[in-house]
Amino acid sequence: MPTIHFEKLKTDRKNLIIKAATREFATRDYSEVSVRDIADRADISRGSFYLYFNDKEDCYLTVINTYKDHLEQDLMNIYKKAKDVKSVLLDIFDYFTHLSSFERGLFEKISNNMSCEVQDLILNAFDKFGTNLTTHLEECLVLQGIEITNELREQINLRREILFSLLLSALIEMSLNRISLTEVRDSLIKKVDLVMNGIMNNLPKSY
């Protein structure tokens, strides 16, 4: 985490330093970025850098934390505006497909090159969103006059996990560029519809 000296900086100054560090980490591999690179882009001395951060990794984690907070807020805004579960998932998919090249570079590096600690930061954002998704699923059933029993809640949680898996799978497929975004999105829609319609409950017992 950044030092108390960094926290005492004015917001504009902190944002400038974080933006400079983010630009470095988003456009190059972690091993290629030096403290001097970050300091020069942020227009601060190496001494000031070490006054604000313990080392390069500390700065890196600060960048990731900042991005995670931004990502988490965007996901929450999507949830609040969406009309139903299906639109939530599709809006999230569309959000990631419309990232700028700069944001995409940062996200891909977070996904591919991070430590377990950094990966957990991103997963926590999805987890918090997931809790809201569970609530959303329950609210949909309550509106239909269906009582939420413990057994039904377990089914809801399982569906949430399946929906998340479908979304993450679609995002991975999107990044691989093996098929068009339209095909990935259409496939996601079909799979979400299957889960939301509960087709598995209608399969023969022998399945």
KAHUHU-V720144 format. One record per pair of residues at least 4 apart in sequence whose C-alpha atoms are under 8 Angstrom apart, sorted by the first residue. I is the first residue (numbers start at 1). J is the second residue. D is the distance in whole Angstrom. If there is no record, write none. Layout:
i=I j=J d=D
i=I j=J d=D
This chain:
i=1 j=53 d=7
i=1 j=54 d=8
i=1 j=58 d=6
i=1 j=59 d=8
i=1 j=61 d=7
i=1 j=62 d=6
i=2 j=6 d=6
i=2 j=7 d=7
i=2 j=52 d=6
i=2 j=53 d=5
i=2 j=54 d=7
i=2 j=58 d=7
i=2 j=59 d=7
i=2 j=62 d=7
i=3 j=7 d=7
i=3 j=51 d=7
i=3 j=52 d=5
i=3 j=53 d=6
i=3 j=54 d=7
i=4 j=8 d=6
i=4 j=52 d=7
i=5 j=9 d=7
i=5 j=51 d=7
i=5 j=52 d=6
i=6 j=14 d=7
i=6 j=51 d=7
i=6 j=52 d=5
i=6 j=53 d=8
i=7 j=14 d=8
i=9 j=13 d=6
i=9 j=14 d=6
i=10 j=14 d=6
i=11 j=15 d=6
i=12 j=16 d=6
i=13 j=17 d=6
i=14 j=18 d=6
i=15 j=19 d=6
i=16 j=20 d=6
i=16 j=42 d=7
i=17 j=21 d=6
i=17 j=42 d=5
i=18 j=22 d=6
i=18 j=62 d=8
i=18 j=63 d=6
i=19 j=23 d=6
i=20 j=24 d=7
i=20 j=38 d=6
i=20 j=41 d=6
i=20 j=42 d=5
i=21 j=25 d=6
i=21 j=38 d=5
i=21 j=41 d=8
i=21 j=42 d=7
i=21 j=59 d=7
i=21 j=60 d=8
i=21 j=63 d=7
i=22 j=26 d=6
i=22 j=63 d=6
i=22 j=106 d=8
i=23 j=27 d=6
i=23 j=102 d=8
i=24 j=28 d=6
i=24 j=33 d=7
i=24 j=37 d=7
i=24 j=38 d=7
i=25 j=29 d=7
i=25 j=30 d=6
i=25 j=33 d=7
i=25 j=60 d=8
i=25 j=106 d=7
i=26 j=102 d=7
i=26 j=103 d=7
i=26 j=105 d=5
i=26 j=106 d=4
i=26 j=109 d=7
i=27 j=102 d=7
i=27 j=105 d=6
i=27 j=106 d=7
i=28 j=32 d=6
i=28 j=33 d=7
i=29 j=33 d=7
i=29 j=109 d=8
i=33 j=37 d=6
i=33 j=38 d=8
i=34 j=38 d=7
i=34 j=56 d=7
i=35 j=39 d=6
i=35 j=46 d=7
i=35 j=49 d=8
i=35 j=55 d=8
i=35 j=56 d=6
i=36 j=40 d=6
i=36 j=46 d=6
i=37 j=41 d=6
i=38 j=42 d=6
i=39 j=43 d=6
i=39 j=44 d=5
i=39 j=45 d=6
i=39 j=46 d=6
i=39 j=49 d=6
i=40 j=44 d=6
i=40 j=45 d=7
i=44 j=48 d=6
i=44 j=49 d=7
i=45 j=49 d=6
i=46 j=50 d=6
i=47 j=51 d=6
i=48 j=52 d=6
i=49 j=53 d=6
i=50 j=54 d=6
i=50 j=55 d=7
i=53 j=58 d=6
i=53 j=59 d=6
i=54 j=58 d=6
i=54 j=59 d=8
i=55 j=59 d=7
i=56 j=60 d=6
i=57 j=61 d=6
i=58 j=62 d=6
i=59 j=63 d=6
i=60 j=64 d=6
i=61 j=65 d=6
i=61 j=118 d=7
i=62 j=66 d=6
i=63 j=67 d=6
i=64 j=68 d=6
i=64 j=110 d=8
i=64 j=118 d=7
i=64 j=121 d=8
i=65 j=69 d=6
i=65 j=121 d=7
i=66 j=70 d=6
i=67 j=71 d=6
i=68 j=72 d=6
i=68 j=121 d=7
i=68 j=122 d=6
i=68 j=125 d=7
i=69 j=73 d=6
i=69 j=125 d=8
i=70 j=74 d=6
i=71 j=75 d=6
i=71 j=125 d=7
i=72 j=76 d=6
i=72 j=125 d=5
i=72 j=126 d=7
i=72 j=129 d=8
i=73 j=77 d=6
i=74 j=78 d=6
i=75 j=79 d=6
i=75 j=92 d=7
i=75 j=129 d=7
i=76 j=80 d=6
i=76 j=129 d=7
i=77 j=81 d=6
i=78 j=82 d=6
i=78 j=88 d=7
i=78 j=91 d=7
i=78 j=92 d=7
i=79 j=88 d=6
i=79 j=129 d=8
i=79 j=132 d=8
i=79 j=133 d=8
i=82 j=87 d=6
i=82 j=88 d=5
i=82 j=91 d=8
i=83 j=87 d=6
i=83 j=88 d=7
i=84 j=88 d=6
i=84 j=136 d=8
i=85 j=89 d=6
i=85 j=133 d=7
i=85 j=136 d=7
i=85 j=137 d=7
i=86 j=90 d=6
i=86 j=189 d=8
i=86 j=192 d=7
i=86 j=193 d=8
i=87 j=91 d=6
i=88 j=92 d=6
i=89 j=93 d=6
i=89 j=167 d=7
i=90 j=94 d=6
i=90 j=185 d=8
i=90 j=189 d=8
i=91 j=95 d=6
i=92 j=96 d=6
i=93 j=97 d=6
i=93 j=167 d=7
i=93 j=170 d=8
i=93 j=171 d=7
i=93 j=185 d=8
i=94 j=98 d=6
i=95 j=99 d=7
i=96 j=171 d=8
i=97 j=174 d=8
i=99 j=103 d=6
i=99 j=104 d=6
i=100 j=104 d=6
i=101 j=105 d=6
i=102 j=106 d=6
i=103 j=107 d=6
i=104 j=108 d=6
i=105 j=109 d=6
i=106 j=110 d=6
i=107 j=111 d=6
i=108 j=112 d=6
i=109 j=113 d=5
i=109 j=114 d=7
i=110 j=114 d=5
i=110 j=118 d=7
i=110 j=119 d=7
i=111 j=119 d=7
i=114 j=118 d=6
i=114 j=119 d=6
i=115 j=119 d=6
i=116 j=120 d=6
i=117 j=121 d=7
i=118 j=122 d=7
i=119 j=123 d=6
i=120 j=124 d=6
i=121 j=125 d=7
i=122 j=126 d=7
i=123 j=127 d=6
i=124 j=128 d=6
i=125 j=129 d=6
i=126 j=130 d=6
i=127 j=131 d=6
i=128 j=132 d=7
i=129 j=133 d=6
i=130 j=134 d=6
i=130 j=160 d=7
i=131 j=135 d=6
i=132 j=136 d=6
i=133 j=137 d=6
i=133 j=160 d=7
i=134 j=138 d=6
i=134 j=156 d=7
i=134 j=157 d=7
i=134 j=160 d=7
i=135 j=139 d=6
i=136 j=140 d=6
i=137 j=141 d=7
i=137 j=156 d=7
i=138 j=142 d=6
i=138 j=148 d=7
i=138 j=153 d=8
i=138 j=156 d=7
i=139 j=143 d=6
i=140 j=144 d=7
i=141 j=145 d=7
i=141 j=146 d=5
i=141 j=147 d=8
i=141 j=148 d=8
i=142 j=146 d=5
i=142 j=147 d=6
i=142 j=148 d=7
i=148 j=152 d=6
i=148 j=153 d=6
i=149 j=153 d=6
i=150 j=154 d=6
i=151 j=155 d=6
i=152 j=156 d=6
i=153 j=157 d=6
i=154 j=158 d=6
i=155 j=159 d=6
i=156 j=160 d=6
i=157 j=161 d=6
i=158 j=162 d=6
i=159 j=163 d=6
i=159 j=195 d=7
i=160 j=164 d=6
i=161 j=165 d=6
i=162 j=166 d=6
i=162 j=195 d=8
i=163 j=167 d=6
i=163 j=192 d=7
i=163 j=195 d=7
i=164 j=168 d=6
i=165 j=169 d=6
i=166 j=170 d=6
i=166 j=188 d=7
i=166 j=191 d=7
i=166 j=192 d=8
i=167 j=171 d=6
i=167 j=188 d=7
i=168 j=172 d=6
i=169 j=173 d=6
i=170 j=174 d=6
i=170 j=184 d=6
i=170 j=185 d=7
i=170 j=188 d=7
i=171 j=175 d=6
i=172 j=176 d=6
i=173 j=177 d=7
i=173 j=178 d=7
i=173 j=179 d=8
i=173 j=184 d=7
i=174 j=178 d=8
i=174 j=179 d=8
i=174 j=180 d=8
i=174 j=181 d=6
i=174 j=184 d=7
i=177 j=181 d=8
i=179 j=183 d=6
i=179 j=184 d=7
i=180 j=184 d=6
i=181 j=185 d=6
i=182 j=186 d=6
i=183 j=187 d=6
i=184 j=188 d=6
i=185 j=189 d=6
i=186 j=190 d=6
i=187 j=191 d=6
i=188 j=192 d=6
i=189 j=193 d=6
i=190 j=194 d=6
i=191 j=195 d=6
i=192 j=196 d=6
i=193 j=197 d=6
i=194 j=198 d=6
i=194 j=199 d=6
i=194 j=200 d=8
i=195 j=199 d=7
i=195 j=200 d=8
i=198 j=202 d=7
i=199 j=203 d=7
i=203 j=207 d=7
